[in-house]
Amino acid sequence: MNDTIINENITVILKRIENTCIKVNRNPNDVKLLLATKTVSAENIITAIKLGQKLIGENKVQEIKEKFEMLQPFEHKKHFIGHLQTNKIKDILKYNVTCIQSVDRYDLAQKLNERLLFENKNIEIFIQVNTSNETSKFGVEPEKTIDLIKQISNLKAIKIKGLMTIGLFSAEDYKVRSCFKLLKEIQQEVINRNIPNVEMKELSMGMSGDLEIAIEQGATIVRVGTAIFAQRIYTDSYYWNEKLEIR
Ligand SMILES: *Cc1c(COP(=O)(O)O)cnc(C)c1O
């Protein structure tokens, strides 16, 4: 992909973010753009970093590993946004991932915490909530989110910073909106409970096709891939289906 196209695509996305913020009376500085860089080459990611984009998100530990050396000289922050298997915990901690957005179960958090304590490190996480009720997607059930957060809040090496969700894929805006609205409601409920060691500032929601609706509902991070780096060769289910592993 050439640099000009990436530049143009980023400009369009930033404009979409800005326009939506203006429309719903929010400060555009309160919405961060995260580049969803699965399958994107290190070269193209570096182009985006040089254009001022400092936040990237990867779905596979293997891909983080493959791009790590090349990206290392360029200042950026890396989040993990894919499904994390417990047997990859040791691996993921090698590559300066600052936040795991996809924690959705206690045993994962607990094993992560154990390893972090062993390595004398700590990490930020978001809790991924399944707001669309689709069985194919990961995330804790909405009704179980508070309990999970309470449990995880006791783990010393982990700091909960917010929530993440993937909205329903639907052409009907109201259905997509209800997912994001639900995440916002859960956020408020968590804030009301005042749970020690839990911060709830971040709401990671909205992608290429639905970022406007997410920002309208309070997103602080939107995760954009396709609209910047063009179509991927794999379908999204490839990344969200535990049974499939790409090499
Ligand atoms: C791929 C991906 C995105 C970005 O989706 P696009 O539609 O390409 O913008 C966002 N979040 C997650 C978890 C993803 O896997």
PDBQT file of the ligand as one rigid body, heavy atoms in Angstrom, charges set to zero:
ROOT
HETATM    1  C1  LIG A 301     -10.132  -5.906  13.224  1.00  0.00    +0.000 C 
HETATM    2  C2  LIG A 301     -10.611  -5.309  14.478  1.00  0.00    +0.000 A 
HETATM    3  C3  LIG A 301     -11.011  -3.960  14.534  1.00  0.00    +0.000 A 
HETATM    4  C4  LIG A 301     -11.026  -3.053  13.331  1.00  0.00    +0.000 C 
HETATM    5  O1  LIG A 301     -12.052  -3.410  12.467  1.00  0.00    +0.000 OA
HETATM    6  P1  LIG A 301     -12.227  -2.661  11.058  1.00  0.00    +0.000 P 
HETATM    7  O2  LIG A 301     -13.612  -2.976  10.674  1.00  0.00    +0.000 OA
HETATM    8  O3  LIG A 301     -11.197  -3.224  10.159  1.00  0.00    +0.000 OA
HETATM    9  O4  LIG A 301     -12.022  -1.206  11.311  1.00  0.00    +0.000 OA
HETATM   10  C5  LIG A 301     -11.424  -3.471  15.761  1.00  0.00    +0.000 A 
HETATM   11  N1  LIG A 301     -11.461  -4.243  16.861  1.00  0.00    +0.000 NA
HETATM   12  C6  LIG A 301     -11.094  -5.525  16.848  1.00  0.00    +0.000 A 
HETATM   13  C7  LIG A 301     -11.150  -6.311  18.104  1.00  0.00    +0.000 C 
HETATM   14  C8  LIG A 301     -10.662  -6.097  15.660  1.00  0.00    +0.000 A 
HETATM   15  O5  LIG A 301     -10.300  -7.389  15.658  1.00  0.00    +0.000 OA
ENDROOT
TORSDOF 0
